[in-house]
């Protein structure tokens, strides 16, 4: 448990990531599930939902799996060592894109994927997380509260792909997605408008905005 510390819930982590992405000119989509509600002969779906999909100005596509702390019996329960890693690995093969009901591509769209854990302060990060995540293509980020002492204690960013902010630290840089199908990425980029329901005007974004501002305030 982490008594007496600021709780960094999943929605707050997603807010931090989305705000940083928007500030650098990216398009962001939250809790990306499917577009079955649209009347067309092609569809995409994600299982599990992709917590955050960022499309940068240079067309780099990054998928983020976020896990936050939970309050339990008045204390703060830290994120489990491997929590969310399986989901982040699944992102490498998403979204599934079908045309006339048939999967069209042999891999996923993202160039990179990150697992992101909320933590009350840098010293609470478990070294096992780095060792295990480093065995995979997935990168690992840690998000801290604005008063968490990140400037002096967080590991320095080693990867140019990582978001830059004093409340965020890259622990493991991501490797290029070994399951990417460039055709899937090109198709996704061509049809980004079909993701607008998951954008900043969507219901999910409004929810994470409330949680994120409560934690980070003007920090982002």
C-alpha positions as CSV (number, residue, x, y, z in Angstrom):
1,X,0.0,0.0,0.0
2,X,1.0,3.6,-0.5
3,X,-0.7,5.5,2.4
4,X,-0.8,9.3,2.4
5,X,0.1,9.7,-1.2
6,X,-1.6,11.2,-4.3
7,X,-3.6,8.5,-6.2
8,X,-2.9,8.3,-9.9
9,X,-5.8,6.4,-11.4
10,X,-6.0,5.1,-14.9
11,X,-8.1,8.0,-16.2
12,X,-5.6,10.5,-14.9
13,X,-2.7,8.7,-16.6
14,X,-4.7,8.7,-19.9
15,X,-5.4,12.5,-19.5
16,X,-1.7,13.2,-19.0
17,X,-0.8,11.2,-22.1
18,X,-3.5,12.7,-24.3
19,X,-2.7,16.2,-23.3
20,X,1.0,15.8,-24.1
21,X,0.1,14.2,-27.4
22,X,-2.3,17.0,-28.4
23,X,0.3,19.7,-27.5
24,X,2.8,18.2,-29.9
25,X,0.2,18.2,-32.7
26,X,-0.9,14.6,-32.5
27,X,-4.4,13.3,-33.0
28,X,-5.6,11.2,-30.0
29,X,-8.3,8.6,-29.6
30,X,-9.3,7.2,-26.3
31,X,-10.7,3.7,-25.5
32,X,-10.8,2.7,-29.1
33,X,-13.2,-0.2,-29.6
34,X,-14.8,-0.6,-33.0
35,X,-16.7,1.2,-35.7
36,X,-19.5,-1.3,-36.2
37,X,-22.1,1.5,-35.8
38,X,-20.9,3.0,-39.1
39,X,-22.7,1.9,-42.3
40,X,-19.8,0.7,-44.6
41,X,-18.4,-2.5,-46.0
42,X,-15.3,-2.4,-43.9
43,X,-14.9,-2.3,-40.1
44,X,-12.2,-2.4,-37.4
45,X,-12.3,-3.7,-33.9
46,X,-10.0,-3.9,-31.0
47,X,-10.1,-6.5,-28.3
48,X,-9.1,-5.4,-25.7
49,X,-10.0,-1.7,-26.3
50,X,-6.9,0.4,-27.0
51,X,-6.7,2.8,-24.1
52,X,-5.0,5.5,-26.1
53,X,-4.0,5.7,-29.8
54,X,-1.8,8.6,-30.8
55,X,-1.2,9.5,-34.5
56,X,1.7,12.0,-34.7
57,X,2.2,14.7,-37.3
58,X,4.8,12.5,-39.0
59,X,2.3,9.6,-39.2
60,X,3.9,7.6,-36.4
61,X,1.2,5.5,-34.6
62,X,1.7,4.7,-30.9
63,X,-0.7,2.6,-28.8
64,X,-0.7,3.1,-25.0
65,X,-2.0,0.7,-22.3
66,X,-2.6,2.6,-19.1
67,X,-2.9,1.2,-15.6
68,X,-3.5,3.3,-12.5
69,X,-3.6,2.9,-8.8
70,X,-6.7,2.1,-6.8
71,X,-7.9,3.1,-3.4
72,X,-8.4,0.2,-1.0
73,X,-9.4,0.5,2.7
74,X,-8.3,4.1,2.8
75,X,-4.9,3.4,1.3
76,X,-3.5,3.4,-2.2
77,X,-2.9,0.1,-3.9
78,X,0.1,0.2,-6.4
79,X,-0.2,-1.2,-9.9
80,X,0.8,-4.8,-10.1
81,X,4.3,-5.7,-11.5
82,X,3.0,-7.1,-14.8
83,X,-0.5,-5.5,-14.8
84,X,-1.5,-4.5,-18.4
85,X,1.5,-6.1,-20.1
86,X,-0.5,-8.7,-21.9
87,X,-2.9,-6.1,-23.2
88,X,-0.1,-3.9,-24.4
89,X,1.4,-6.9,-26.3
90,X,-2.1,-7.5,-27.9
91,X,-2.0,-3.9,-29.2
92,X,0.8,-4.9,-31.6
93,X,-1.7,-6.9,-33.7
94,X,-4.5,-4.4,-33.6
95,X,-6.8,-3.1,-34.9
96,X,-8.4,-6.1,-36.7
97,X,-9.6,-4.6,-40.0
98,X,-12.2,-6.5,-42.0
99,X,-13.6,-5.9,-45.5
100,X,-16.9,-7.7,-46.2
101,X,-16.4,-9.6,-43.0
102,X,-12.9,-10.9,-43.8
103,X,-9.7,-9.9,-42.1
104,X,-7.7,-8.0,-44.7
105,X,-4.2,-7.6,-43.2
106,X,-1.7,-9.8,-41.4
107,X,-0.7,-7.6,-38.5
108,X,-1.4,-4.4,-36.6
109,X,-1.1,-0.7,-37.4
110,X,1.0,0.8,-34.5
111,X,4.7,1.5,-35.0
112,X,5.2,1.3,-31.2
113,X,3.3,0.3,-28.0
114,X,3.8,1.5,-24.4
115,X,2.7,0.2,-21.1
116,X,2.1,3.1,-18.7
117,X,1.8,2.7,-14.9
118,X,0.7,5.4,-12.5
119,X,2.9,5.7,-9.4
120,X,2.8,8.1,-6.5
121,X,6.6,8.7,-6.6
122,X,9.6,7.4,-8.6
123,X,11.1,5.5,-5.7
124,X,8.0,3.2,-5.5
125,X,8.7,1.8,-9.0
126,X,9.4,-2.0,-8.8
127,X,12.7,-2.9,-10.6
128,X,11.1,-6.2,-11.7
129,X,8.8,-4.1,-14.1
130,X,11.8,-2.9,-16.0
131,X,13.4,-6.4,-16.2
132,X,10.3,-8.1,-17.5
133,X,9.0,-5.4,-19.9
134,X,12.5,-5.1,-21.4
135,X,12.1,-8.7,-22.7
136,X,9.3,-7.5,-25.0
137,X,8.9,-5.0,-27.8
138,X,6.7,-2.9,-25.5
139,X,8.1,0.3,-23.9
140,X,7.4,1.2,-20.3
141,X,6.4,4.7,-19.0
142,X,5.7,5.8,-15.4
143,X,3.4,8.7,-14.6
144,X,3.7,10.7,-11.4
145,X,1.8,13.5,-9.7
146,X,3.0,17.1,-10.4
147,X,4.5,17.2,-6.9
148,X,6.1,13.8,-7.1
149,X,9.7,15.0,-7.4
150,X,10.1,13.7,-10.9
151,X,12.6,16.4,-11.9
152,X,15.2,15.0,-9.5
153,X,14.3,11.4,-9.1
154,X,12.8,9.9,-12.3
155,X,15.0,8.0,-14.8
156,X,16.0,10.2,-17.8
157,X,14.4,9.6,-21.1
158,X,16.5,7.5,-23.4
159,X,14.2,7.3,-26.5
160,X,13.3,10.1,-28.9
161,X,9.9,8.5,-29.4
162,X,8.9,9.0,-25.7
163,X,6.6,11.8,-24.5
164,X,8.5,14.6,-22.7
165,X,7.2,15.9,-19.4
166,X,8.4,16.2,-15.8
167,X,5.4,14.1,-14.7
168,X,6.4,11.2,-17.0
169,X,9.5,9.1,-17.2
170,X,10.5,6.5,-19.8
171,X,11.8,3.4,-18.0
172,X,12.1,1.1,-21.0
173,X,12.2,2.5,-24.6
174,X,9.9,0.6,-27.1
175,X,11.2,-1.5,-30.0
176,X,9.6,-1.3,-33.4
177,X,6.4,-3.4,-33.7
178,X,7.4,-6.8,-35.0
179,X,3.8,-7.6,-35.9
180,X,3.1,-4.5,-37.8
181,X,1.6,-4.8,-41.3
182,X,2.4,-1.5,-43.1
183,X,-0.8,-2.0,-45.2
184,X,-2.9,-1.9,-42.0
185,X,-1.2,1.3,-40.9
186,X,-1.8,2.9,-44.2
187,X,-5.4,1.9,-44.2
188,X,-5.9,3.3,-40.7
189,X,-4.3,6.6,-41.6
190,X,-6.5,6.9,-44.7
191,X,-9.6,6.3,-42.6
192,X,-8.9,8.2,-39.4
193,X,-12.2,9.9,-39.6
194,X,-13.9,6.7,-38.6
195,X,-12.2,7.0,-35.2
196,X,-13.6,10.5,-34.4
197,X,-16.2,9.0,-31.9
198,X,-13.1,8.2,-29.7
199,X,-11.6,11.6,-30.0
200,X,-11.4,14.6,-27.7
201,X,-15.1,15.4,-28.1
202,X,-16.2,11.8,-27.1
203,X,-17.7,10.7,-23.9
204,X,-14.6,8.8,-22.7
205,X,-12.4,11.8,-23.1
206,X,-14.6,14.0,-21.0
207,X,-14.4,11.4,-18.2
208,X,-10.6,11.2,-18.2
209,X,-10.4,15.0,-18.4
210,X,-12.2,15.4,-15.1
211,X,-9.9,12.8,-13.4
212,X,-6.7,14.2,-14.9
213,X,-7.3,17.8,-14.0
214,X,-7.9,16.7,-10.4
215,X,-4.4,15.2,-10.2
216,X,-2.2,17.2,-12.6
217,X,-4.0,20.6,-12.6
218,X,-2.0,23.1,-14.6
219,X,1.0,20.7,-14.9
220,X,-0.3,19.8,-18.4
